[in-house]
Amino acid sequence: MTIFYEARETIDPEQREVNLFQRLPGVLEDARARSSAIAEQLAGIDLPTMDSRQALASIPVMRKQQLLARQHALRSDNTQGDAAEKQRVFGGFSTIGWGDVRRVFASPGPIYEPESHRPDYWGFARALYAAGFRKHELIHNCFSYHFTPAGSMIETGGHALGCTVFPGGVGQTDQQVMAMMDLQPRYYAGTPSFLRIIVEKAAEQGLRLPVERALFSGEAFPPSLRDWFAERGITGYEAYGSADLGLVAYETSAREGLVLAEDLILEIVRPGTNDPVPVGQVGEIVVTTFNPDYPLIRFGTGDLSAILPGLSPCGRTNMRIRGWMGRADQTTKVRGLFVHPGQVAQVIKRHPEIHAGRLEVTGATGQDTMVFKAELTAAEPRVLAAIAESVRDLTKLRAEVIPVDVGSLPNDGKVIDDQRSYE
């Protein structure tokens, strides 16, 4: 039996890149024609030229806050009809409405997301397969079926594999143990922390769960926790996705980062900007999905990661990321004013001498202090003064500018480091 869900997981990576960017102009054209929100995002863009990563980077990133704001702005519209519902409920991003939308979900915000009738709409069958899930088995699904799409992500993916799914949901630990002992599922899907609770509850009763494999998401899955499950006979893998995009990347037997799903383009950009960073640098995950029902173009997830160079030893040839590394939105308030990552990025753009920059905020409550650390090859006084002036111009706040060696700032995606303590 093949270890790959589809043969295209192993195609030549350069050919995959060619295929994606040959398809992209058509994907964008269809999205612009069917989605009013995408039409606005792509206004003035010459779509036939969108055939490379460099060209794609000319399209402005659309971040989750903007999606939320657009949905909120349209919710007071009482116009009736399918087209009106697509506008009012989904902010004009969805290309389908009631009837074609099989389910609608609500994530915090609330942000409403559609699920269409397409099999494996969220793409999670690929991640389940990489985790060792196979047909004619039972999945005990402990992702929530309430409001958010996590439960449906696993259920639709499991059905695409030919699995049966038990909708366990969250909570009711004693009943979870009972159901597992009665039904004897080999597979679990949910958060790692909840499975640990269930395992420990079963142990209190002198029981050993039948679960052998697990797909985790929604939380960090560090090696220490992976080893804890392995000691109890459970092999766990993790997947990264979102309620907007579905599956983005998944772990394989190689245990080296997360391999990207097919039918999407992933970029890592400097937080608060539209600009991709070099391979290996930490930044915000930005995804262009080829989902025709909910086409999101250069969608900023707000999550931090970095691209891993090279190919996975498992044989899959798609790009890899390091996994979830924190949140990209580092906006903070200093002396009553908000300071945004985009403002720091503007300072760096104004001064080509800066290789990298980082704003550090320290001080006790009411005594905030800002320091702008700049990687410079030559720390001339006039350069430092000009940088300080730019910081003040863009943030309306004063900051001391401290030159540091090139390459000395941490590669952690942070451009604003709030070191204040509020205890």
C-alpha positions in Angstrom: 0.0 0.0 0.0 1.4 3.4 -1.0 2.4 5.8 1.7 1.2 8.7 -0.4 -2.4 9.9 -0.6 -1.9 11.1 -4.2 0.8 10.6 -6.8 1.2 14.3 -7.2 2.6 14.6 -3.7 5.9 13.3 -5.2 6.0 15.3 -8.5 9.1 17.3 -9.3 8.9 20.5 -7.1 9.9 22.8 -10.0 7.1 21.2 -12.1 4.6 21.8 -9.2 5.6 25.4 -9.1 5.1 25.8 -12.8 1.7 24.1 -12.6 0.6 26.4 -9.8 1.5 29.6 -11.5 0.1 28.4 -14.9 -3.2 27.9 -13.1 -3.1 31.1 -10.9 -4.2 33.7 -13.5 -7.3 31.6 -14.3 -8.0 31.1 -10.6 -7.7 34.9 -10.0 -9.9 35.7 -13.0 -12.7 33.3 -11.8 -12.4 34.7 -8.2 -12.7 38.3 -9.4 -15.7 37.5 -11.6 -17.6 35.7 -8.8 -16.5 37.5 -5.6 -17.1 41.2 -5.0 -14.5 41.3 -2.2 -11.8 39.7 -4.4 -12.7 42.1 -7.2 -11.9 45.0 -4.9 -8.6 43.4 -3.8 -7.5 42.8 -7.4 -8.6 46.2 -8.7 -5.9 47.5 -11.1 -4.1 44.1 -11.2 -3.2 42.8 -14.6 -4.2 39.2 -14.0 -2.5 37.5 -17.0 0.9 38.7 -15.6 0.3 36.9 -12.2 2.5 34.0 -13.2 5.3 34.1 -10.6 5.9 34.7 -6.9 7.3 38.1 -7.7 4.2 39.1 -9.5 1.9 37.6 -6.9 3.7 39.8 -4.2 2.3 42.9 -6.0 -1.2 42.0 -4.7 -1.9 43.5 -1.3 -2.2 41.0 1.6 -5.8 40.7 3.0 -5.6 40.0 6.7 -8.2 38.3 8.9 -9.1 41.6 10.6 -10.0 43.0 7.2 -12.2 40.0 6.4 -13.9 40.4 9.8 -14.4 44.1 9.2 -16.0 43.6 5.8 -18.4 41.0 7.1 -19.4 43.2 10.0 -19.9 46.2 7.7 -22.4 44.3 5.5 -24.4 42.5 8.2 -27.0 45.3 8.5 -28.0 44.9 4.8 -31.5 43.4 4.8 -31.6 42.8 1.0 -32.9 39.3 0.2 -31.8 36.7 -2.3 -28.8 34.4 -2.8 -26.4 37.1 -4.1 -27.3 39.3 -1.2 -26.7 36.5 1.4 -23.2 35.9 -0.1 -22.5 39.6 0.4 -24.1 40.0 3.8 -23.0 36.9 5.6 -19.6 36.2 4.0 -18.5 39.8 3.2 -18.6 39.1 -0.5 -15.7 36.5 -0.4 -17.8 33.4 -0.9 -18.8 32.6 -4.5 -21.7 30.4 -3.4 -24.8 31.0 -1.3 -27.5 29.0 0.5 -28.1 25.6 -0.9 -24.6 25.4 -2.5 -23.3 26.1 1.0 -23.9 22.8 2.9 -22.9 24.2 6.3 -22.0 27.6 7.6 -19.7 28.0 10.6 -18.8 30.8 13.0 -15.3 31.3 14.3 -14.4 33.9 17.0 -15.2 37.4 15.8 -17.6 36.1 14.6 -16.2 35.3 11.2 -18.6 33.1 9.1 -17.2 30.5 6.8 -18.9 28.4 4.2 -18.6 24.6 3.5 -19.7 23.4 0.1 -20.8 20.0 -1.1 -17.4 19.2 -2.6 -16.0 16.0 -1.0 -13.2 16.6 1.5 -13.9 20.4 1.3 -11.3 21.2 4.0 -8.6 18.9 2.5 -7.9 17.0 5.7 -8.0 13.5 4.1 -4.4 14.1 3.1 -3.2 14.8 6.6 -5.1 11.9 8.0 -3.6 9.6 5.5 -0.1 10.9 6.2 -0.8 10.1 9.9 -1.5 6.5 9.0 -5.3 6.5 8.9 -6.8 4.0 6.4 -10.2 3.1 5.2 -12.6 0.7 6.9 -11.5 2.0 10.4 -13.2 4.1 13.0 -12.1 7.7 13.9 -13.0 9.0 17.3 -13.3 12.7 16.5 -12.9 15.0 19.5 -12.8 18.3 17.7 -15.8 20.5 18.3 -18.9 20.2 16.2 -20.2 23.4 17.8 -20.0 26.7 15.8 -16.4 26.1 14.4 -15.6 23.8 11.5 -12.9 21.7 13.2 -15.2 18.7 13.7 -16.4 18.8 10.1 -12.8 19.1 8.9 -12.0 15.7 10.3 -15.4 14.2 9.5 -15.4 15.1 5.8 -11.7 14.1 5.5 -12.4 10.8 7.2 -15.3 10.0 5.0 -13.2 10.8 1.9 -10.7 8.1 3.1 -13.5 5.6 3.6 -13.5 5.8 7.4 -16.4 5.8 9.9 -16.4 8.8 12.3 -17.7 8.9 15.8 -18.6 12.5 16.7 -17.2 12.7 20.2 -16.8 16.4 20.3 -15.3 18.0 23.5 -15.9 17.4 27.2 -17.7 14.5 29.0 -14.4 12.6 29.7 -16.0 9.6 31.4 -18.3 9.1 28.4 -15.4 9.5 26.0 -13.6 6.7 27.8 -16.7 4.5 27.8 -17.3 5.0 24.0 -13.7 4.3 23.2 -13.8 1.0 25.2 -17.1 0.0 23.6 -16.3 1.0 20.0 -12.5 0.2 20.0 -11.4 3.0 17.6 -7.8 2.8 16.4 -7.8 6.4 15.4 -8.3 9.7 17.4 -8.5 13.3 16.1 -8.6 16.3 18.3 -6.2 18.4 20.5 -3.3 16.6 22.2 -4.3 18.0 25.6 -7.8 16.4 25.5 -6.5 13.0 24.5 -4.0 13.1 27.3 -6.9 13.8 29.7 -8.8 10.9 28.3 -5.8 8.6 28.6 -5.2 9.6 32.2 -8.9 9.2 33.0 -8.9 5.7 31.5 -5.7 4.8 33.5 -7.5 5.8 36.7 -10.0 3.1 35.9 -7.3 0.6 35.1 -8.1 0.8 31.4 -5.9 1.1 28.4 -7.4 2.9 25.4 -7.5 1.1 22.0 -6.2 4.2 20.1 -3.1 3.6 18.1 -2.8 6.7 15.9 -3.8 10.3 16.4 -4.0 13.5 14.3 -3.6 16.6 16.4 -4.3 20.3 15.7 -5.3 23.4 17.5 -2.4 23.3 20.0 1.3 22.9 20.0 2.5 19.3 19.9 6.1 19.4 21.2 8.4 16.3 21.1 8.0 15.8 24.8 4.3 15.3 24.4 4.9 13.1 21.3 7.1 10.9 23.4 4.5 10.8 26.2 1.9 9.3 23.8 4.4 7.0 22.2 5.2 5.5 25.6 1.5 4.6 25.8 1.3 3.1 22.3 -0.1 6.1 20.5 1.7 7.5 17.4 0.7 11.2 17.0 1.1 13.6 14.1 0.1 17.3 13.8 -1.7 19.3 11.2 -1.9 23.1 10.7 -4.9 24.7 9.2 -7.5 27.4 9.7 -11.3 27.9 9.5 -10.8 30.1 6.5 -8.4 27.9 4.5 -8.8 24.4 5.7 -5.6 22.3 5.7 -2.5 24.2 5.1 0.3 21.8 6.1 0.7 18.5 7.8 3.3 16.3 9.5 4.7 13.2 7.9 6.7 10.2 9.1 9.9 12.2 8.5 9.1 14.4 11.5 10.9 17.3 9.8 8.5 20.3 9.7 5.1 20.3 8.0 4.6 19.6 4.3 2.2 21.9 2.5 -1.1 20.8 1.1 -1.7 20.9 -2.6 -3.7 23.5 -4.5 -2.3 26.5 -2.5 0.5 28.9 -2.7 2.2 29.8 0.6 4.4 32.8 1.3 6.2 34.1 4.4 6.0 37.9 4.7 7.4 40.4 7.1 4.7 41.1 9.7 2.6 44.2 8.9 3.8 44.3 5.3 3.1 42.7 1.9 6.8 41.8 1.4 8.0 38.1 1.3 11.1 37.4 3.5 14.1 35.2 2.4 13.8 31.5 2.9 14.5 30.5 6.5 13.4 33.9 8.0 10.4 33.9 10.4 7.4 35.8 9.3 3.7 35.7 8.8 2.0 32.9 6.9 0.2 34.2 3.8 -1.8 31.8 1.7 -3.5 31.9 -1.7 -6.0 29.1 -1.9 -7.4 27.7 -5.1 -10.7 26.9 -3.5 -13.3 28.1 -6.0 -16.1 28.3 -3.4 -14.2 30.6 -1.0 -11.2 32.1 -2.9 -8.9 33.9 -0.5 -6.0 35.6 -2.2 -2.8 36.4 -0.3 -4.7 35.8 3.0 -2.7 36.8 6.0 -3.3 34.1 8.7 -1.6 36.1 11.5 0.5 33.1 12.4 4.3 33.0 12.3 6.4 30.3 10.7 9.4 29.9 8.4 10.1 27.9 5.2 12.4 24.9 5.6 14.8 24.5 2.7 15.2 21.2 0.9 12.9 18.3 0.5 11.3 16.0 3.1 12.9 12.6 3.6 9.4 11.0 3.4 9.4 11.5 -0.4 6.8 14.3 -0.6 8.2 17.1 -2.6 6.1 20.1 -1.6 7.5 23.0 0.3 7.8 22.6 4.1 7.3 25.0 7.0 8.6 24.8 10.5 5.1 24.7 12.0 3.3 27.2 14.2 5.7 29.7 15.8 3.4 32.3 17.4 1.3 35.2 16.3 2.3 37.9 13.9 0.2 40.7 15.2 2.5 42.4 17.7 0.6 45.6 17.9 1.1 47.2 21.3 0.2 50.4 23.1 2.9 52.8 24.2 2.1 55.9 26.2 -1.5 55.7 25.1 -0.7 55.2 21.4 -0.8 52.0 19.3 2.4 51.0 17.6 2.0 48.5 14.7 4.4 46.2 13.0 3.7 48.0 9.7 5.1 51.2 11.2 8.4 49.4 12.0 8.5 48.0 8.5 8.0 51.6 7.1 11.0 52.8 9.2 13.1 50.0 7.7 12.0 50.8 4.2 12.9 54.5 4.6 16.5 53.6 5.4 18.2 51.1 3.1 21.1 51.0 5.5 19.0 48.9 7.9 19.4 45.2 7.4 16.9 44.4 10.1 15.1 46.3 12.8 13.3 45.6 16.1 11.4 47.9 18.4 11.8 47.0 22.1 9.3 48.4 24.7 10.3 48.4 28.3 9.5 50.2 31.6 7.1 50.2 34.4 3.4 51.1 34.0 3.2 54.7 32.9 6.9 54.9 32.2 7.2 53.3 28.8 10.5 53.4 27.0 11.1 52.5 23.3 14.4 51.4 21.9 14.8 50.8 18.1 17.6 48.3 17.5 18.9 48.5 13.9 21.3 46.1 12.2 23.8 48.5 10.5 27.2 48.0 8.9 28.1 51.6 9.7 26.5 53.3 12.7 27.1 57.0 11.7 25.5 59.6 13.9 23.6 61.2 11.0 22.1 57.8 10.1 21.0 57.2 13.7 19.5 60.6 14.0 17.6 60.1 10.7 16.2 56.7 11.9 15.1 58.3 15.2 13.3 61.0 13.3 11.5 58.4 11.1 10.4 56.5 14.2 9.0 59.7 15.7 7.4 60.7 12.5 5.6 57.3 11.9 4.7 56.4 15.5 4.5 59.9 17.1 6.7 58.6 19.9 10.4 59.1 20.7 12.8 56.1 20.6 16.5 55.7 21.3 18.2 54.1 18.3 20.8 51.5 19.1 23.0 50.1 16.3 23.7 46.3 16.5 25.8 43.9 14.4 24.2 42.6 11.2 22.7 39.2 11.9 22.5 39.7 15.7 18.8 40.2 16.1 16.8 37.0 16.8 15.2 35.2 13.8 11.8 34.9 15.5 9.5 37.0 13.4 9.3 39.8 16.0 9.5 43.4 14.9 8.0 44.7 18.2 9.1 43.1 21.4 7.0 44.2 24.4 9.2 43.4 27.4 7.0 45.2 30.0 5.7 43.3 33.0 2.1 43.9 34.2 2.3 41.9 37.4 
